């Protein structure tokens, strides 16, 4: 196994509670967290800092409501990429405004795209607009 010799980080109840709170709303202030957990602000700061430095928390990122932006349909599309061009295709496709996720897979398809579209009619058009030279026939 890949993780046999890796030391795992152990979290106590306070760490887990902090993670639950910031996972719900990352904008929650250290003071609010400290009050709800009955610990000092310094404790919250130190715990979050420790979890960031140890890699438990990789980043703080927003959860985007695509529907408010006008994207009313999410679709998952299986893609076959012409031989040996998968990485190049992914790097270029990633920047398409409709693509919100790309996942490499094994089996019938090379990758799956998660795409947000404004209207259902664009589900048919979108794959043809994303680097058609790299899509298999």
N, C-alpha and C positions, 0 to 999 in steps of 0.2 A: 504494500500500500504506500501511497505517496506521503502520507502524514505520519508514518510510524515513528520517526525520530523527532518530530516537531513538538515543541512545548506549546501546549494550548493555554490560552489566557483563561483564568478563572474569574468569574464575576460574582460578586456577592449581591444580596437583595437590594442594596442601595444603588449599585451600578445598574442592575436590571430595571429598577424603578425609574432611574434617570433616563435610560434608553427608551422606555415606554413613553415617557412624557415628551421627549424631544422627537420621537418617531411620530407622535400624534401631531405636534406642532413645534417645529424646530425654532420658531421665534420666541418660545417661552423663555422668559428671562431667568437667569440664575437665581435671582431673589424669589421669583414665583416657585421655582422648583424646590428651593431650600425650604420655603414655608410649607409646601405640600408634603415634603418628606421629613420635616422637623429636623433638619440638619443645617449647618452654617453655609453661607454663600461660598466661603472658601473651600469647603468640602465639595460642593457641587463643581466649582471651577477646577479643582485638582482632579476630581474623578473624570470629568469630561476631557481634560487635558491628557490624562494618562491613557484614556481609551483612544484618543486621536493618535498619540505617539506610538501606542502599541499596535495600531492598525485595526482595532475593533470598530472604530468609526472611521470610514474611509473618506467621506465627504458629507457636507450638508447641502442638500439640494431641494429645490422646490418640487411640488407635485402640481403639474400643470393641468388645468381643466380645459381640455381641447374643445369641448362643446361650446364654451363661452367664446372661444376664438373662431367659432363657425365650423369646426370640423365635427360633423355629426355622425360619421361612420368610421369604425375601425375595421380593417380587414387584414387577414393574414394570407400571404401569398407564397406558395412554394415556388422556388426558382431553380432552374438548372442552368449552370454557367458553362460556356464552352471551355474545353480542356485547359487547365493550368492558369486560368485567369481569375480565379475566385477572389484572391486577396486584392488584386487591382480593382476588380468590380466592386467589392465591398467598400474600399476606400473612396471610390468615386460616388457610389450610391448613398453612402452615409450622409452626404451633404444635401441630398434632395429634400426640399422643404416638407414633403409629405411623409418621409420615412422617420418613424419614431423608434424602430428597433430592427436589428439584423442579427440573426442567429444561424451559425453554422450547424448543419445536421448531417447525419449519415443516412443512407437509404436512397429512396427514389429521388429526392431533391438534394441540392448542394447547400441551400440556405432557405430560410424563411424570412420574409420581410413583414414587419408590422407597419401598416400605413394608415394614416388618418386622412380622410377625404371629406370634402365639403358636401358633395352630393353623391348619391349612390351611383350615378352614371359614370363618375370618374374612376370607379373600381375597375372598369374595363380598360379605360385609357391609361391609367397611371403606370402599369408595368411597361407599356409600350413607350412611355415618356422617360423611363429610367434606363438610360444607357442601352438602347436596343441592340447595339453592336455586340454586347456581351451576353445577351439572352439567347438560349438555345431555341431552335425552331420547334 
